[in-house]
Amino acid sequence: MTMAQVSMTAFVSDSEQPAVACAADFLTEGLRQEGTPLSCTMVASMDDLPGAPADSIRLSSLVPWVETLDTPWPVLEQQIRQHYATLCAGGAPVLIATVFRHVGPQADPDRSDVLLVRIRRLNLLAAELSREYGAFVIDLDRIFADIGALRLETDYRLDGAAARELAGHAVALGIVDNGLDAVLPYEAQERVKAVIAARRPATRPPPEITPRNMVTMGKGRRRQVVSTITDTDQENQVGRLIRLVMKRQMDPAQAMEKLVHAVRKRGVQESLGLLTTGVIRAFGAR
């Protein structure tokens, strides 16, 4: 059975248009098995969104307002509120994508600070627009922050292939979650979502390069990378490791790893001698 067509109309910045095209590709793939076609239209102005077909999902980004720094924030905020009040009154699903809070290198450092403040205000406004007018928020800022600008090689403009694919995937899922109730039954929406979720872009973590004189201590948010002082007196070094474990300043597994490394480097006999002397010195120090 052929379902009604899914229509999407988007107003985003020029740099975000490839991400919207990528979202359309994800949606097309997911909707194909339901026999439901997708149409995607880009508009050049926020004023054009209310004129989209009545059943069209309205997708918008806040990035076009990031660099309008000549407009005072109170004036800009009022303008944006008016746009969304009109847009949401039409009854069609309205989705707002937040702005990734990372500003790339700028010739003027002060401009970077101003841009960051503007981004934070826009993201806060997105939550307020959702509460006041019923717009749905696609929180790209949170999704991108979990991975990081360095790994994605992008900033708030979402340039780059990795950023485009990740944003497109998030937008596609956001549309499935919030924009298809009038077109597809719940079971079909879940099937579409499963297809798109399975195509989540791979974001490989950067290699964790730790200098030989550094050690990772703790877990999760409490994890720290600290410098270890290499003692020329190997007996003192072993004793120090034992004291760190006894004081719970180093995980026993980490200390054992260093001792195993010492055994491989110096041999079993010499290492056992150092360990015995280190234990004696450690308890003697106490």
TORTOR-595851 format. One line per 5 residues: number of its first residue (from 1); their letters; for each residue x, y, z of C-alpha. Coordinates in nm, 4 decimals. Each point is the difference from the previous one (the first is absolute). Example, Ala and Ser with C-alpha at 12.3 -4.5 7.8 and 13.67 -1.06 7.14 Angstrom:
2
1) AS) 1.2300/-0.4500/0.7800  0.1370/0.3440/-0.0660 $
END
This chain:
286
1) MTMAQ) 0.0000/0.0000/0.0000  0.1432/0.3378/-0.0994  -0.0078/0.2576/0.2766  -0.0262/0.3749/-0.0373  0.3133/0.1893/-0.0926 $
6) VSMTA) 0.2200/0.1485/0.2733  0.0783/0.3638/-0.0728  0.2770/0.1999/0.1679  0.0776/0.3699/-0.0433  0.3229/0.1299/0.1510 $
11) FVSDS) 0.1532/0.3372/0.0792  0.3660/-0.0370/0.0948  0.3299/0.1737/-0.0641  0.1901/-0.0670/-0.3223  0.2583/-0.2074/0.1878 $
16) EQPAV) -0.2741/-0.2207/0.1483  -0.1751/-0.0816/-0.3269  0.2202/-0.3075/-0.0657  -0.1038/-0.1301/0.3441  -0.3690/0.0401/-0.0914 $
21) ACAAD) 0.0637/-0.1814/-0.3282  0.1650/-0.2786/0.2010  -0.3044/-0.0114/0.2318  -0.2202/-0.0364/-0.3065  0.2116/-0.2952/-0.1149 $
26) FLTEG) -0.0384/-0.1720/0.3381  -0.3754/0.0615/-0.0018  -0.0393/-0.1214/-0.3567  0.1746/-0.3250/0.0891  -0.2190/-0.0523/0.3058 $
31) LRQEG) -0.3249/0.0906/-0.1734  0.0668/-0.2146/-0.3058  -0.1098/-0.3227/0.1645  -0.3290/0.1663/0.0949  -0.0645/0.1055/-0.3587 $
36) TPLSC) 0.0031/0.3641/0.1077  0.1847/0.2587/-0.2120  0.1679/0.3092/0.1398  0.0185/0.3506/-0.1409  0.2466/0.2519/0.1428 $
41) TMVAS) 0.0006/0.3706/-0.0811  0.2451/0.2672/0.1155  -0.1193/0.3586/0.0423  0.2171/0.3108/0.0101  -0.1750/0.1836/0.2821 $
46) MDDLP) -0.1802/-0.0724/0.3231  -0.2883/0.2007/-0.1429  -0.0457/-0.2721/-0.2643  -0.0620/-0.2828/0.2463  -0.3641/0.0888/0.0855 $
51) GAPAD) -0.0796/-0.0162/-0.3716  0.1065/-0.3647/-0.0285  -0.2706/-0.2608/-0.0755  -0.2361/-0.0472/0.2923  0.1165/-0.3566/0.0675 $
56) SIRLS) 0.3715/0.0760/-0.0342  0.2323/-0.0473/0.2978  0.1765/0.3295/0.0747  0.3689/-0.0404/0.0826  0.1983/0.3037/0.1117 $
61) SLVPW) 0.3451/0.0790/0.1307  0.1150/0.2801/0.2271  0.3402/0.0256/-0.1707  -0.1155/0.2737/-0.2458  -0.0347/0.2342/0.2984 $
66) VETLD) 0.3371/-0.0722/0.1601  0.1961/0.2607/-0.1934  -0.2645/0.2756/-0.0039  0.2010/0.1785/0.2663  -0.1024/0.3470/-0.1181 $
71) TPWPV) -0.3524/-0.0691/0.1254  -0.0311/0.0403/0.3786  -0.1046/-0.3194/0.1716  -0.3348/0.1291/0.1393  -0.1053/0.1084/-0.3484 $
76) LEQQI) 0.1132/-0.3268/-0.1608  -0.1657/-0.2094/0.2702  -0.3319/0.1735/-0.0590  0.0271/-0.0550/-0.3754  0.0724/-0.3703/0.0438 $
81) RQHYA) -0.2882/-0.0412/0.2436  -0.2373/0.1574/-0.2490  0.1215/-0.2314/-0.2753  -0.0651/-0.3112/0.2057  -0.3303/0.1221/0.1418 $
86) TLCAG) -0.1253/0.0329/-0.3580  0.1589/-0.3227/-0.1151  -0.1323/-0.2174/0.2841  -0.3501/0.1461/-0.0300  -0.0354/-0.1787/-0.3340 $
91) GAPVL) -0.0282/-0.3396/0.1681  0.2665/-0.1878/-0.1998  0.2989/-0.1475/0.1908  0.2747/0.2590/0.0575  0.3535/-0.1145/0.0855 $
96) IATVF) 0.2847/0.2219/0.1208  0.3635/-0.1128/-0.0166  0.2255/0.1447/0.2687  0.3462/0.1408/-0.0710  0.3212/-0.1830/0.0843 $
101) RHVGP) 0.1802/0.2106/0.2609  0.3390/0.0091/-0.1627  0.1489/0.2981/-0.1799  0.2957/-0.0672/-0.2268  0.3077/0.2210/-0.0221 $
106) QADPD) -0.0845/0.3656/-0.0472  0.2239/0.2892/-0.0993  -0.1520/0.1985/0.2854  -0.0071/-0.1885/0.3344  -0.2655/0.2377/0.1324 $
111) RSDVL) -0.2264/-0.1027/-0.2869  0.0324/-0.3632/0.1078  -0.1298/0.0885/0.3456  -0.2905/0.1964/-0.1442  -0.0931/-0.2845/-0.2356 $
116) LVRIR) 0.0069/-0.2498/0.2842  -0.2312/0.2156/0.2095  -0.2373/0.0319/-0.2943  -0.0015/-0.3787/-0.0501  -0.0811/-0.0616/0.3653 $
121) RLNLL) -0.2859/0.2466/-0.0113  -0.1421/-0.1585/-0.3141  0.0130/-0.3492/0.1506  -0.1741/0.1195/0.3144  -0.2604/0.1692/-0.2170 $
126) AAELS) -0.0622/-0.3287/-0.1842  -0.1081/-0.1614/0.3275  -0.2268/0.2962/0.0766  -0.1578/-0.0126/-0.3474  -0.0676/-0.3696/0.0485 $
131) REYGA) -0.1734/0.0633/0.3308  -0.1987/0.3025/-0.1181  -0.1044/-0.1024/-0.3506  0.0392/-0.3761/-0.0161  0.2944/-0.0166/-0.2394 $
136) FVIDL) 0.2174/-0.3119/0.0188  0.3724/0.0381/0.0715  0.2739/-0.2033/-0.1695  0.2875/0.0517/0.2403  0.2980/-0.0106/-0.2350 $
141) DRIFA) 0.2068/0.1862/0.2585  -0.0260/-0.2876/0.2472  0.0613/-0.2655/-0.2655  0.3077/0.1764/-0.1372  0.1347/0.0852/0.3462 $
146) DIGAL) -0.0011/-0.3695/0.0922  0.2455/-0.0638/-0.2848  0.1941/0.3258/-0.0129  0.0980/0.2591/-0.2573  0.3542/-0.1355/-0.0320 $
151) RLETD) -0.1135/-0.3443/-0.1084  -0.2701/0.1355/-0.2305  0.2264/0.2751/-0.1369  -0.2814/0.2542/-0.0006  -0.1576/0.2916/0.1850 $
156) YRLDG) -0.3466/0.1541/0.0287  -0.0272/0.0197/-0.3789  0.0132/-0.3820/-0.0301  0.2506/-0.0001/-0.2835  0.1638/-0.3307/-0.0894 $
161) AAARE) -0.1130/-0.3470/-0.0985  -0.0103/-0.1447/0.3533  -0.2075/0.2898/0.1334  -0.2336/-0.0130/-0.2981  -0.0679/-0.3711/0.0442 $
166) LAGHA) -0.0445/0.0173/0.3782  -0.2343/0.2999/-0.0220  -0.1971/-0.1609/-0.2814  -0.0448/-0.3167/0.2019  -0.1187/0.1957/0.3059 $
171) VALGI) -0.2429/0.2072/-0.2065  -0.1426/-0.3091/-0.1674  -0.0626/-0.1668/0.3363  -0.1508/0.3225/0.1342  -0.2452/0.0121/-0.2887 $
176) VDNGL) -0.0984/-0.3643/0.0490  -0.0509/0.0550/0.3728  -0.2081/0.3163/-0.0342  -0.1209/0.0598/-0.3522  -0.1617/-0.3123/-0.1469 $
181) DAVLP) -0.3115/-0.0527/0.2128  -0.2284/0.1362/-0.2726  0.1564/-0.2215/-0.2664  0.1006/-0.3363/0.1478  -0.1398/-0.2214/0.2774 $
186) YEAQE) 0.2147/-0.0559/0.3054  0.1204/-0.3455/-0.1058  0.1175/0.1336/-0.3362  0.1770/0.2902/0.1693  0.1880/-0.2460/0.2201 $
191) RVKAV) 0.1112/-0.1975/-0.3052  0.1214/0.3177/-0.1721  0.1828/0.1039/0.3158  0.1712/-0.3388/0.0277  0.1298/0.0250/-0.3562 $
196) IAARR) 0.1405/0.3497/0.0582  0.1421/-0.0807/0.3440  0.1887/-0.2952/-0.1480  0.1796/0.2400/-0.2342  0.1415/0.2151/0.2784 $
201) PATRP) 0.3274/0.1576/-0.1211  0.3132/-0.1504/0.1454  0.1967/0.2509/0.2048  0.3279/-0.1549/0.0978  0.1623/0.1318/0.3180 $
206) PPEIT) 0.3406/0.1602/-0.0450  0.2957/-0.2158/0.0976  0.0747/0.0383/0.3679  0.3658/0.0903/0.0043  0.1461/0.0090/0.3491 $
211) PRNMV) 0.3677/0.0769/0.0561  0.1961/-0.2711/0.1773  0.0378/0.2119/0.3125  -0.3791/0.0551/0.0263  -0.2589/-0.2216/0.1663 $
216) TMGKG) -0.3810/0.0102/-0.0118  -0.1620/-0.0037/0.3443  -0.3688/-0.0279/0.0825  -0.2987/-0.0694/-0.2210  -0.2650/0.1969/-0.1881 $
221) RRRQV) -0.0135/0.3713/0.0724  0.2434/-0.0472/0.2888  0.2670/-0.1399/-0.2305  0.3253/0.1938/0.0022  0.3252/-0.0362/-0.1868 $
226) VSTIT) 0.2889/0.0736/0.2348  0.3754/0.0061/-0.0358  0.2095/-0.2603/0.1753  0.3474/0.0912/0.1211  0.2540/-0.2549/-0.1127 $
231) DTDQE) 0.2434/-0.0639/0.2773  0.3519/-0.0953/-0.0982  0.0037/-0.2237/0.3071  -0.2163/-0.2926/-0.1176  -0.0576/-0.1196/0.3557 $
236) NQVGR) -0.1499/0.3368/0.0936  -0.2170/-0.0130/-0.3117  -0.1502/-0.3377/0.0956  -0.0550/0.1188/0.3549  -0.1768/0.3084/-0.1272 $
241) LIRLV) -0.2382/-0.2125/-0.2059  -0.0823/-0.2101/0.3054  -0.0651/0.3106/0.2128  -0.2278/0.1461/-0.2680  -0.2069/-0.3184/0.0002 $
246) MKRQM) -0.0144/-0.0094/0.3799  -0.1201/0.3610/0.0072  -0.2571/-0.0788/-0.2727  0.1583/0.2584/-0.2247  0.0614/-0.2586/-0.2728 $
251) DPAQA) -0.2048/-0.2942/-0.1173  0.1707/-0.3331/0.0847  -0.0455/-0.1143/-0.3579  0.1914/0.3032/-0.1258  0.2824/-0.0638/0.2454 $
256) MEKLV) 0.0109/-0.3654/-0.0995  0.0198/0.0987/-0.3657  0.3074/0.2092/0.0745  0.1559/-0.2814/0.1986  -0.0642/-0.2458/-0.2826 $
261) HAVRK) 0.1662/0.2443/-0.2359  0.2986/0.0135/0.2365  0.0218/-0.3808/0.0065  0.0040/-0.0154/-0.3778  0.2677/0.2673/-0.0118 $
266) RGVQE) 0.2346/-0.1149/0.2771  -0.0738/-0.3687/0.0420  -0.1709/-0.1944/0.2771  0.2912/-0.0302/0.2440  0.0909/0.3685/0.0030 $
271) SLGLL) -0.3649/0.1039/0.0118  -0.0764/-0.2249/0.2987  0.2936/0.1502/0.1834  -0.1227/0.3508/-0.0698  -0.3543/-0.0928/0.1060 $
276) TTGVI) 0.1194/-0.1507/0.3297  0.2126/0.3034/0.0790  -0.2832/0.2315/-0.1045  -0.2460/-0.1724/0.2372  0.2469/0.0288/0.2873 $
281) RAFGA) 0.0582/0.3698/-0.0692  -0.3709/0.0694/-0.0428  -0.0947/-0.1514/0.3355  0.3082/0.1497/0.1596  -0.1103/0.3448/-0.1131 $
286) R) -0.3340/-0.0546/0.1712 $
END
